[in-house]
Amino acid sequence: MKYVIRIATCIFCAALLSLGGIRARAQQSTGHYFPQTGHNVTGEFWQFYQGIPDAEIIIGMPITEQFTSADGSDLTVQYFEKSRIELHPDQPEGKRVQFSNIGVQLYKPGAPSINLTTPGACRTLNGFGVCYDFLTFFDLHGGLDRFGMPLSGFVFQPDGRLVQYFERARFEWHPELEAAMNVRLSDYGRIYADQYEDASRFNSALPLDNIPVRANRPLSLRVSAFTARPVTLPSDTQKVFVIVQDQTLGPVAGATGSVKIRLTSGEMLTYPVVTDEKGLGVVPSVKYDGQLAGGQVVLQVNMSFQGLAASTTTSFLIWR
């Protein structure tokens, strides 16, 4: 139970994972070649990939090219480190590319699990509680659309690792790492492909000649924001993190903007933010007193760089 307790008390900064990710080297109009794994992502799959915030965190880089699945579905699929995506040509535009439910096949029921339902810290889905830092990571990175329903409570692996299984992913708790990186996704794409696909699918591919490369400069901004603690006391302090990335998920240094905080008392606080070379801006200390227990503090983040602008919102809960 010590790991469960640590989840309740740790600082959650999962979005900082993006700062340690490998940046794609160039933005392309119809696709992208990832030299780190030697594979291309093209067409509708590339459009889908670009539309996922923090894609390298929650999807990973490609480990195969596109190919027709041999499982009898005749779907075009592609494997990534943490997932598999598939093309459904009979669906309307915008819903043709979907995540595969590979977690359903990889999960083996039977292991003892801990199912928590702590009010204010857990959300019950499919009969299982998604709690604390796992819940924050779940909400921050796509929720049900990305991960599907939980298939278990907290499960201790044979090696002592605490995990939770979902239809399309497995969450891992890494208390040995710094707070910014202690929630991770298992490499489910690799695990599933190793079990169910021909190994020849992993062969590297050359960059496709018909994929034009654009100038290596920001064409759009992506902003993520989160707080050091998802739950705080009525009188406490909070730390706010802002990450600004370009269209290739690379850091944008020198982006400027503000964090506007609406407390439960109705008071508005505004703090300036400037990103460093890692694309990270920090509001080190937000102090407040006498907030309403059970209330939600909402943060509005607005950032700009070289004529580009983007915004996001986040929040945290006041609890006794």
BALOBA-1460 file (C-alpha; in Angstrom, 3 decimals):
// residues 320
<rec num="1" residu="m" x="0.000" y="0.000" z="0.000"/>
<rec num="2" residu="k" x="2.983" y="2.368" z="0.360"/>
<rec num="3" residu="y" x="2.934" y="3.135" z="-3.365"/>
<rec num="4" residu="v" x="-0.783" y="3.943" z="-3.230"/>
<rec num="5" residu="i" x="-0.162" y="6.374" z="-0.374"/>
<rec num="6" residu="r" x="2.670" y="8.004" z="-2.290"/>
<rec num="7" residu="i" x="0.355" y="8.524" z="-5.247"/>
<rec num="8" residu="a" x="-1.982" y="10.481" z="-2.989"/>
<rec num="9" residu="t" x="0.766" y="12.738" z="-1.671"/>
<rec num="10" residu="c" x="3.213" y="13.196" z="-4.554"/>
<rec num="11" residu="i" x="3.587" y="16.193" z="-6.846"/>
<rec num="12" residu="f" x="2.123" y="15.469" z="-10.235"/>
<rec num="13" residu="c" x="3.755" y="17.027" z="-13.280"/>
<rec num="14" residu="a" x="3.259" y="14.352" z="-15.920"/>
<rec num="15" residu="a" x="3.201" y="16.735" z="-18.840"/>
<rec num="16" residu="l" x="6.895" y="17.462" z="-18.279"/>
<rec num="17" residu="l" x="7.501" y="14.103" z="-19.933"/>
<rec num="18" residu="s" x="7.304" y="15.996" z="-23.180"/>
<rec num="19" residu="l" x="10.478" y="17.883" z="-22.282"/>
<rec num="20" residu="g" x="12.435" y="14.642" z="-22.290"/>
<rec num="21" residu="g" x="10.951" y="13.335" z="-25.538"/>
<rec num="22" residu="i" x="12.861" y="13.196" z="-28.802"/>
<rec num="23" residu="r" x="11.893" y="15.980" z="-31.158"/>
<rec num="24" residu="a" x="10.840" y="15.138" z="-34.664"/>
<rec num="25" residu="r" x="13.368" y="16.874" z="-36.915"/>
<rec num="26" residu="a" x="11.091" y="18.417" z="-39.494"/>
<rec num="27" residu="q" x="7.474" y="19.244" z="-40.116"/>
<rec num="28" residu="q" x="6.011" y="17.963" z="-43.360"/>
<rec num="29" residu="s" x="2.756" y="18.568" z="-45.170"/>
<rec num="30" residu="t" x="1.755" y="14.982" z="-46.007"/>
<rec num="31" residu="g" x="3.902" y="12.967" z="-43.630"/>
<rec num="32" residu="h" x="6.984" y="12.735" z="-41.497"/>
<rec num="33" residu="y" x="10.046" y="10.489" z="-41.349"/>
<rec num="34" residu="f" x="11.238" y="9.644" z="-37.804"/>
<rec num="35" residu="p" x="14.981" y="8.937" z="-38.037"/>
<rec num="36" residu="q" x="14.984" y="7.790" z="-34.399"/>
<rec num="37" residu="t" x="13.036" y="4.642" z="-35.342"/>
<rec num="38" residu="g" x="13.470" y="4.681" z="-39.113"/>
<rec num="39" residu="h" x="9.790" y="4.829" z="-40.073"/>
<rec num="40" residu="n" x="7.375" y="7.187" z="-41.846"/>
<rec num="41" residu="v" x="3.946" y="8.402" z="-40.746"/>
<rec num="42" residu="t" x="1.905" y="9.610" z="-43.716"/>
<rec num="43" residu="g" x="-1.538" y="10.601" z="-44.967"/>
<rec num="44" residu="e" x="-4.455" y="10.367" z="-42.571"/>
<rec num="45" residu="f" x="-2.285" y="8.726" z="-39.938"/>
<rec num="46" residu="w" x="0.033" y="11.754" z="-39.934"/>
<rec num="47" residu="q" x="-2.941" y="14.133" z="-39.701"/>
<rec num="48" residu="f" x="-4.220" y="12.107" z="-36.747"/>
<rec num="49" residu="y" x="-0.790" y="12.112" z="-35.080"/>
<rec num="50" residu="q" x="-0.457" y="15.886" z="-35.454"/>
<rec num="51" residu="g" x="-3.875" y="16.376" z="-33.847"/>
<rec num="52" residu="i" x="-2.855" y="14.621" z="-30.615"/>
<rec num="53" residu="p" x="-1.278" y="16.951" z="-28.017"/>
<rec num="54" residu="d" x="1.935" y="15.431" z="-26.622"/>
<rec num="55" residu="a" x="1.773" y="12.641" z="-29.198"/>
<rec num="56" residu="e" x="5.265" y="11.356" z="-28.420"/>
<rec num="57" residu="i" x="4.202" y="10.817" z="-24.789"/>
<rec num="58" residu="i" x="0.923" y="8.992" z="-25.342"/>
<rec num="59" residu="i" x="1.441" y="7.379" z="-28.777"/>
<rec num="60" residu="g" x="5.201" y="7.261" z="-29.111"/>
<rec num="61" residu="m" x="7.163" y="7.118" z="-32.343"/>
<rec num="62" residu="p" x="6.339" y="4.705" z="-35.192"/>
<rec num="63" residu="i" x="7.897" y="1.233" z="-35.066"/>
<rec num="64" residu="t" x="6.376" y="-0.022" z="-38.365"/>
<rec num="65" residu="e" x="5.129" y="1.406" z="-41.632"/>
<rec num="66" residu="q" x="1.443" y="1.279" z="-42.545"/>
<rec num="67" residu="f" x="0.306" y="-2.185" z="-43.627"/>
<rec num="68" residu="t" x="-2.824" y="-4.313" z="-43.994"/>
<rec num="69" residu="s" x="-3.489" y="-6.299" z="-40.845"/>
<rec num="70" residu="a" x="-3.428" y="-10.081" z="-41.142"/>
<rec num="71" residu="d" x="-5.970" y="-10.555" z="-38.342"/>
<rec num="72" residu="g" x="-8.868" y="-10.884" z="-40.809"/>
<rec num="73" residu="s" x="-10.099" y="-7.319" z="-40.456"/>
<rec num="74" residu="d" x="-8.295" y="-6.075" z="-43.616"/>
<rec num="75" residu="l" x="-7.743" y="-2.768" z="-41.836"/>
<rec num="76" residu="t" x="-4.749" y="-0.565" z="-42.565"/>
<rec num="77" residu="v" x="-2.819" y="-0.317" z="-39.294"/>
<rec num="78" residu="q" x="0.414" y="1.138" z="-37.966"/>
<rec num="79" residu="y" x="2.259" y="0.394" z="-34.749"/>
<rec num="80" residu="f" x="3.790" y="2.990" z="-32.462"/>
<rec num="81" residu="e" x="5.776" y="2.477" z="-29.291"/>
<rec num="82" residu="k" x="2.750" y="2.835" z="-27.012"/>
<rec num="83" residu="s" x="-0.224" y="2.074" z="-29.243"/>
<rec num="84" residu="r" x="-1.619" y="0.902" z="-32.555"/>
<rec num="85" residu="i" x="-3.839" y="3.009" z="-34.787"/>
<rec num="86" residu="e" x="-6.132" y="1.741" z="-37.520"/>
<rec num="87" residu="l" x="-7.958" y="3.204" z="-40.509"/>
<rec num="88" residu="h" x="-11.728" y="2.673" z="-40.868"/>
<rec num="89" residu="p" x="-12.588" y="3.857" z="-44.412"/>
<rec num="90" residu="d" x="-16.330" y="3.365" z="-43.829"/>
<rec num="91" residu="q" x="-16.395" y="6.025" z="-41.084"/>
<rec num="92" residu="p" x="-16.980" y="9.763" z="-41.669"/>
<rec num="93" residu="e" x="-14.032" y="12.104" z="-42.029"/>
<rec num="94" residu="g" x="-12.477" y="12.894" z="-38.671"/>
<rec num="95" residu="k" x="-13.354" y="9.468" z="-37.265"/>
<rec num="96" residu="r" x="-11.608" y="7.250" z="-39.789"/>
<rec num="97" residu="v" x="-8.405" y="6.848" z="-37.764"/>
<rec num="98" residu="q" x="-8.914" y="5.249" z="-34.359"/>
<rec num="99" residu="f" x="-6.872" y="3.746" z="-31.544"/>
<rec num="100" residu="s" x="-6.905" y="-0.050" z="-31.351"/>
<rec num="101" residu="n" x="-8.135" y="-1.691" z="-28.137"/>
<rec num="102" residu="i" x="-4.935" y="-3.686" z="-27.777"/>
<rec num="103" residu="g" x="-5.084" y="-3.467" z="-23.990"/>
<rec num="104" residu="v" x="-8.142" y="-5.728" z="-23.959"/>
<rec num="105" residu="q" x="-6.100" y="-8.566" z="-25.479"/>
<rec num="106" residu="l" x="-2.982" y="-7.896" z="-23.422"/>
<rec num="107" residu="y" x="-4.713" y="-7.710" z="-20.032"/>
<rec num="108" residu="k" x="-4.890" y="-11.021" z="-18.200"/>
<rec num="109" residu="p" x="-7.469" y="-10.860" z="-15.367"/>
<rec num="110" residu="g" x="-6.830" y="-12.581" z="-12.085"/>
<rec num="111" residu="a" x="-4.031" y="-10.652" z="-10.421"/>
<rec num="112" residu="p" x="-4.949" y="-9.131" z="-7.028"/>
<rec num="113" residu="s" x="-5.839" y="-5.461" z="-7.364"/>
<rec num="114" residu="i" x="-6.662" y="-2.476" z="-5.168"/>
<rec num="115" residu="n" x="-9.817" y="-0.608" z="-6.145"/>
<rec num="116" residu="l" x="-9.963" y="2.830" z="-4.523"/>
<rec num="117" residu="t" x="-12.981" y="5.165" z="-4.496"/>
<rec num="118" residu="t" x="-11.643" y="8.081" z="-2.437"/>
<rec num="119" residu="p" x="-14.071" y="11.040" z="-2.838"/>
<rec num="120" residu="g" x="-12.484" y="13.987" z="-4.620"/>
<rec num="121" residu="a" x="-9.402" y="12.002" z="-5.610"/>
<rec num="122" residu="c" x="-10.912" y="9.172" z="-7.679"/>
<rec num="123" residu="r" x="-13.365" y="8.757" z="-10.529"/>
<rec num="124" residu="t" x="-15.157" y="5.430" z="-10.913"/>
<rec num="125" residu="l" x="-15.353" y="4.144" z="-14.491"/>
<rec num="126" residu="n" x="-16.403" y="0.653" z="-15.515"/>
<rec num="127" residu="g" x="-16.496" y="-0.263" z="-11.818"/>
<rec num="128" residu="f" x="-12.865" y="0.742" z="-11.166"/>
<rec num="129" residu="g" x="-11.428" y="3.840" z="-9.542"/>
<rec num="130" residu="v" x="-8.970" y="5.971" z="-11.506"/>
<rec num="131" residu="c" x="-7.207" y="7.937" z="-8.789"/>
<rec num="132" residu="y" x="-4.683" y="10.581" z="-7.804"/>
<rec num="133" residu="d" x="-1.838" y="11.076" z="-10.288"/>
<rec num="134" residu="f" x="-3.243" y="8.392" z="-12.593"/>
<rec num="135" residu="l" x="-6.497" y="10.359" z="-12.809"/>
<rec num="136" residu="t" x="-4.655" y="13.605" z="-13.513"/>
<rec num="137" residu="f" x="-2.605" y="11.946" z="-16.262"/>
<rec num="138" residu="f" x="-5.790" y="10.330" z="-17.656"/>
<rec num="139" residu="d" x="-7.587" y="13.678" z="-17.894"/>
<rec num="140" residu="l" x="-4.573" y="15.607" z="-19.159"/>
<rec num="141" residu="h" x="-3.803" y="13.263" z="-22.038"/>
<rec num="142" residu="g" x="-7.130" y="12.413" z="-23.627"/>
<rec num="143" residu="g" x="-9.251" y="10.494" z="-21.136"/>
<rec num="144" residu="l" x="-11.646" y="7.902" z="-22.517"/>
<rec num="145" residu="d" x="-10.969" y="8.786" z="-26.146"/>
<rec num="146" residu="r" x="-7.305" y="7.919" z="-25.798"/>
<rec num="147" residu="f" x="-7.143" y="5.260" z="-23.086"/>
<rec num="148" residu="g" x="-10.616" y="3.696" z="-23.037"/>
<rec num="149" residu="m" x="-12.187" y="2.287" z="-19.889"/>
<rec num="150" residu="p" x="-10.101" y="0.925" z="-17.008"/>
<rec num="151" residu="l" x="-9.939" y="-2.868" z="-16.862"/>
<rec num="152" residu="s" x="-8.541" y="-3.125" z="-13.330"/>
<rec num="153" residu="g" x="-7.782" y="-1.259" z="-10.154"/>
<rec num="154" residu="f" x="-4.187" y="-0.798" z="-9.008"/>
<rec num="155" residu="v" x="-2.198" y="-3.967" z="-9.679"/>
<rec num="156" residu="f" x="1.258" y="-4.829" z="-8.358"/>
<rec num="157" residu="q" x="3.404" y="-6.524" z="-10.986"/>
<rec num="158" residu="p" x="5.736" y="-9.390" z="-9.997"/>
<rec num="159" residu="d" x="8.615" y="-6.897" z="-9.960"/>
<rec num="160" residu="g" x="6.720" y="-4.664" z="-7.510"/>
<rec num="161" residu="r" x="5.706" y="-2.055" z="-10.097"/>
<rec num="162" residu="l" x="2.250" y="-0.546" z="-9.503"/>
<rec num="163" residu="v" x="0.184" y="-0.366" z="-12.716"/>
<rec num="164" residu="q" x="-3.394" y="0.064" z="-13.907"/>
<rec num="165" residu="y" x="-4.812" y="-1.513" z="-17.056"/>
<rec num="166" residu="f" x="-7.004" y="0.259" z="-19.594"/>
<rec num="167" residu="e" x="-8.549" y="-0.824" z="-22.892"/>
<rec num="168" residu="r" x="-5.815" y="0.924" z="-24.894"/>
<rec num="169" residu="a" x="-2.964" y="1.461" z="-22.444"/>
<rec num="170" residu="r" x="-1.294" y="0.496" z="-19.192"/>
<rec num="171" residu="f" x="-0.334" y="3.174" z="-16.679"/>
<rec num="172" residu="e" x="2.877" y="2.672" z="-14.670"/>
<rec num="173" residu="w" x="3.792" y="4.320" z="-11.371"/>
<rec num="174" residu="h" x="7.496" y="5.166" z="-11.021"/>
<rec num="175" residu="p" x="8.045" y="6.495" z="-7.466"/>
<rec num="176" residu="e" x="11.806" y="6.176" z="-7.956"/>
<rec num="177" residu="l" x="11.733" y="8.979" z="-10.536"/>
<rec num="178" residu="e" x="11.342" y="12.680" z="-9.918"/>
<rec num="179" residu="a" x="7.784" y="13.929" z="-9.584"/>
<rec num="180" residu="a" x="7.784" y="15.322" z="-13.105"/>
<rec num="181" residu="m" x="8.150" y="11.869" z="-14.663"/>
<rec num="182" residu="n" x="6.596" y="9.347" z="-12.304"/>
<rec num="183" residu="v" x="3.529" y="8.404" z="-14.394"/>
<rec num="184" residu="r" x="4.371" y="6.634" z="-17.641"/>
<rec num="185" residu="l" x="2.676" y="4.493" z="-20.255"/>
<rec num="186" residu="s" x="3.894" y="0.985" z="-20.983"/>
<rec num="187" residu="d" x="5.216" y="0.337" z="-24.498"/>
<rec num="188" residu="y" x="2.007" y="-1.494" z="-25.377"/>
<rec num="189" residu="g" x="2.499" y="-1.080" z="-29.111"/>
<rec num="190" residu="r" x="5.814" y="-2.916" z="-28.967"/>
<rec num="191" residu="i" x="4.472" y="-5.568" z="-26.592"/>
<rec num="192" residu="y" x="1.419" y="-6.268" z="-28.747"/>
<rec num="193" residu="a" x="3.353" y="-6.261" z="-32.024"/>
<rec num="194" residu="d" x="5.944" y="-8.663" z="-30.583"/>
<rec num="195" residu="q" x="3.170" y="-11.101" z="-29.723"/>
<rec num="196" residu="y" x="0.857" y="-10.789" z="-32.720"/>
<rec num="197" residu="e" x="2.754" y="-9.458" z="-35.741"/>
<rec num="198" residu="d" x="5.456" y="-10.647" z="-38.138"/>
<rec num="199" residu="a" x="8.878" y="-9.392" z="-37.005"/>
<rec num="200" residu="s" x="9.629" y="-8.222" z="-40.565"/>
<rec num="201" residu="r" x="7.195" y="-5.345" z="-39.990"/>
<rec num="202" residu="f" x="9.852" y="-3.686" z="-37.819"/>
<rec num="203" residu="n" x="12.355" y="-3.249" z="-40.658"/>
<rec num="204" residu="s" x="13.372" y="0.371" z="-41.159"/>
<rec num="205" residu="a" x="12.172" y="2.366" z="-44.156"/>
<rec num="206" residu="l" x="13.785" y="5.212" z="-46.069"/>
<rec num="207" residu="p" x="12.156" y="8.660" z="-46.017"/>
<rec num="208" residu="l" x="9.490" y="8.911" z="-48.666"/>
<rec num="209" residu="d" x="10.708" y="11.138" z="-51.526"/>
<rec num="210" residu="n" x="7.321" y="12.766" z="-52.046"/>
<rec num="211" residu="i" x="7.146" y="14.231" z="-48.538"/>
<rec num="212" residu="p" x="8.217" y="17.881" z="-48.738"/>
<rec num="213" residu="v" x="10.042" y="19.341" z="-45.742"/>
<rec num="214" residu="r" x="9.088" y="22.779" z="-44.456"/>
<rec num="215" residu="a" x="11.382" y="25.288" z="-42.822"/>
<rec num="216" residu="n" x="12.441" y="24.335" z="-39.321"/>
<rec num="217" residu="r" x="10.540" y="27.113" z="-37.561"/>
<rec num="218" residu="p" x="7.365" y="27.348" z="-35.482"/>
<rec num="219" residu="l" x="4.247" y="27.160" z="-37.624"/>
<rec num="220" residu="s" x="1.855" y="26.687" z="-34.732"/>
<rec num="221" residu="l" x="1.913" y="26.551" z="-30.942"/>
<rec num="222" residu="r" x="0.721" y="23.922" z="-28.502"/>
<rec num="223" residu="v" x="0.298" y="24.869" z="-24.855"/>
<rec num="224" residu="s" x="0.020" y="22.498" z="-21.900"/>
<rec num="225" residu="a" x="-0.408" y="23.617" z="-18.302"/>
<rec num="226" residu="f" x="-0.671" y="21.819" z="-14.998"/>
<rec num="227" residu="t" x="-0.164" y="22.371" z="-11.300"/>
<rec num="228" residu="a" x="2.247" y="20.748" z="-8.875"/>
<rec num="229" residu="r" x="-0.610" y="19.289" z="-6.853"/>
<rec num="230" residu="p" x="-4.062" y="18.341" z="-8.118"/>
<rec num="231" residu="v" x="-5.521" y="18.659" z="-4.580"/>
<rec num="232" residu="t" x="-4.520" y="21.256" z="-1.941"/>
<rec num="233" residu="l" x="-5.638" y="22.655" z="1.409"/>
<rec num="234" residu="p" x="-7.901" y="25.740" z="1.705"/>
<rec num="235" residu="s" x="-4.871" y="27.799" z="2.782"/>
<rec num="236" residu="d" x="-1.807" y="26.704" z="0.859"/>
<rec num="237" residu="t" x="0.600" y="27.466" z="-1.978"/>
<rec num="238" residu="q" x="0.642" y="26.083" z="-5.520"/>
<rec num="239" residu="k" x="3.196" y="25.875" z="-8.328"/>
<rec num="240" residu="v" x="2.152" y="26.183" z="-11.983"/>
<rec num="241" residu="f" x="3.973" y="24.743" z="-15.004"/>
<rec num="242" residu="v" x="3.421" y="25.877" z="-18.607"/>
<rec num="243" residu="i" x="4.887" y="24.058" z="-21.637"/>
<rec num="244" residu="v" x="4.918" y="25.600" z="-25.118"/>
<rec num="245" residu="q" x="5.742" y="23.402" z="-28.124"/>
<rec num="246" residu="d" x="5.777" y="23.901" z="-31.882"/>
<rec num="247" residu="q" x="4.172" y="21.739" z="-34.568"/>
<rec num="248" residu="t" x="6.900" y="19.100" z="-34.224"/>
<rec num="249" residu="l" x="6.436" y="18.897" z="-30.421"/>
<rec num="250" residu="g" x="9.756" y="20.692" z="-30.004"/>
<rec num="251" residu="p" x="10.215" y="23.277" z="-27.227"/>
<rec num="252" residu="v" x="9.570" y="26.951" z="-27.965"/>
<rec num="253" residu="a" x="11.926" y="29.200" z="-26.008"/>
<rec num="254" residu="g" x="10.987" y="32.820" z="-25.370"/>
<rec num="255" residu="a" x="7.218" y="32.408" z="-25.592"/>
<rec num="256" residu="t" x="5.477" y="34.961" z="-23.378"/>
<rec num="257" residu="g" x="2.080" y="35.121" z="-21.791"/>
<rec num="258" residu="s" x="0.133" y="34.958" z="-18.559"/>
<rec num="259" residu="v" x="-1.586" y="32.620" z="-16.129"/>
<rec num="260" residu="k" x="-4.918" y="33.945" z="-14.838"/>
<rec num="261" residu="i" x="-6.152" y="32.155" z="-11.730"/>
<rec num="262" residu="r" x="-9.737" y="32.333" z="-10.470"/>
<rec num="263" residu="l" x="-9.851" y="31.299" z="-6.801"/>
<rec num="264" residu="t" x="-12.966" y="29.823" z="-5.185"/>
<rec num="265" residu="s" x="-13.388" y="33.140" z="-3.349"/>
<rec num="266" residu="g" x="-13.817" y="34.877" z="-6.716"/>
<rec num="267" residu="e" x="-10.461" y="36.675" z="-6.479"/>
<rec num="268" residu="m" x="-8.481" y="36.823" z="-9.745"/>
<rec num="269" residu="l" x="-4.692" y="36.513" z="-9.770"/>
<rec num="270" residu="t" x="-2.501" y="37.115" z="-12.828"/>
<rec num="271" residu="y" x="1.119" y="36.019" z="-13.247"/>
<rec num="272" residu="p" x="3.443" y="36.602" z="-16.236"/>
<rec num="273" residu="v" x="5.183" y="33.594" z="-17.833"/>
<rec num="274" residu="v" x="8.203" y="33.292" z="-20.139"/>
<rec num="275" residu="t" x="9.435" y="29.907" z="-21.414"/>
<rec num="276" residu="d" x="13.078" y="28.811" z="-21.182"/>
<rec num="277" residu="e" x="15.156" y="26.794" z="-23.668"/>
<rec num="278" residu="k" x="13.128" y="23.707" z="-22.784"/>
<rec num="279" residu="g" x="9.858" y="25.454" z="-23.594"/>
<rec num="280" residu="l" x="8.993" y="25.518" z="-19.885"/>
<rec num="281" residu="g" x="7.604" y="28.459" z="-17.938"/>
<rec num="282" residu="v" x="6.981" y="28.300" z="-14.188"/>
<rec num="283" residu="v" x="4.943" y="30.312" z="-11.715"/>
<rec num="284" residu="p" x="6.910" y="29.270" z="-8.611"/>
<rec num="285" residu="s" x="4.494" y="30.191" z="-5.845"/>
<rec num="286" residu="v" x="0.795" y="31.046" z="-5.802"/>
<rec num="287" residu="k" x="-0.357" y="31.734" z="-2.232"/>
<rec num="288" residu="y" x="-3.994" y="31.716" z="-1.103"/>
<rec num="289" residu="d" x="-6.007" y="31.569" z="2.138"/>
<rec num="290" residu="g" x="-9.493" y="30.614" z="3.193"/>
<rec num="291" residu="q" x="-10.607" y="28.885" z="-0.007"/>
<rec num="292" residu="l" x="-13.851" y="26.913" z="-0.200"/>
<rec num="293" residu="a" x="-13.336" y="23.216" z="0.575"/>
<rec num="294" residu="g" x="-14.532" y="21.135" z="-2.350"/>
<rec num="295" residu="g" x="-14.233" y="24.090" z="-4.720"/>
<rec num="296" residu="q" x="-12.290" y="24.186" z="-7.966"/>
<rec num="297" residu="v" x="-9.603" y="26.723" z="-8.810"/>
<rec num="298" residu="v" x="-9.481" y="27.400" z="-12.561"/>
<rec num="299" residu="l" x="-6.390" y="28.561" z="-14.458"/>
<rec num="300" residu="q" x="-6.483" y="30.214" z="-17.910"/>
<rec num="301" residu="v" x="-3.137" y="30.237" z="-19.755"/>
<rec num="302" residu="n" x="-2.487" y="32.423" z="-22.812"/>
<rec num="303" residu="m" x="0.873" y="32.258" z="-24.643"/>
<rec num="304" residu="s" x="2.281" y="33.858" z="-27.800"/>
<rec num="305" residu="f" x="5.442" y="33.721" z="-29.935"/>
<rec num="306" residu="q" x="6.327" y="35.501" z="-33.199"/>
<rec num="307" residu="g" x="2.717" y="36.307" z="-34.047"/>
<rec num="308" residu="l" x="1.423" y="32.852" z="-33.075"/>
<rec num="309" residu="a" x="-0.884" y="32.340" z="-30.094"/>
<rec num="310" residu="a" x="-2.410" y="29.460" z="-28.169"/>
<rec num="311" residu="s" x="-4.218" y="28.981" z="-24.879"/>
<rec num="312" residu="t" x="-5.323" y="26.256" z="-22.513"/>
<rec num="313" residu="t" x="-7.036" y="25.797" z="-19.159"/>
<rec num="314" residu="t" x="-6.364" y="23.591" z="-16.169"/>
<rec num="315" residu="s" x="-7.579" y="23.401" z="-12.570"/>
<rec num="316" residu="f" x="-7.021" y="21.963" z="-9.132"/>
<rec num="317" residu="l" x="-9.271" y="21.036" z="-6.230"/>
<rec num="318" residu="i" x="-9.444" y="22.532" z="-2.741"/>
<rec num="319" residu="w" x="-9.844" y="19.841" z="-0.091"/>
<rec num="320" residu="r" x="-9.496" y="19.458" z="3.679"/>
